[in-house]
Each structure stands twice: as structure tokens, then as C-alpha cells.
Amino acid sequence: MTEQLILEATPLNAVDRCDRCGAQAYVRAVLLSGGELLFCGHHAKEYAAGLKPIVAHIQDETKRLEETPAR
């Protein structure tokens, strides 16, 4: 029997950085192999088609980019 570890998706924050450019990450791609990749909105769009066959789950928080900052 194979055991699978299911982790709760934690919200991305300012500490999470894009693996491609180092900007703040708004997308987490959980890979079928068990690893994960973090992307800024720009790079998430750029690599979306190539990621589809190798990801188990995508956590997309790019809607946060449209929010109005608190004053």
C-alpha cells in the first residue's frame, strides 16, 4: 500500500519568492514528483502550458495583485 502525504496549502506571503526571478511569488505549483515551484504572476503565465503535464495542483493567488492596499 502506498501512503500519500497531503499538505494543506498555506497562503503565500512576502517571504515566498519566484524561483525564476526572485519577485514575490503568487503561484505555487505542486509537482507530481512531490516538489514544488513558486512563480510570480508573470512567470506563472509564461510557464503554464509546460507545467500542466507535471503538476498535481496549482495554488493561484494572482487575484491578490488586483486588491486595493489598506490605508
Secondary structure, DSSP 4 states (H G I P E B T S, - for coil): ------PPPPPP-TT-B-TTT-SBP-EEEEETTS-EEEE-HHHHHHHHHHHGGGEEEEEE-GGGGGSPPP-
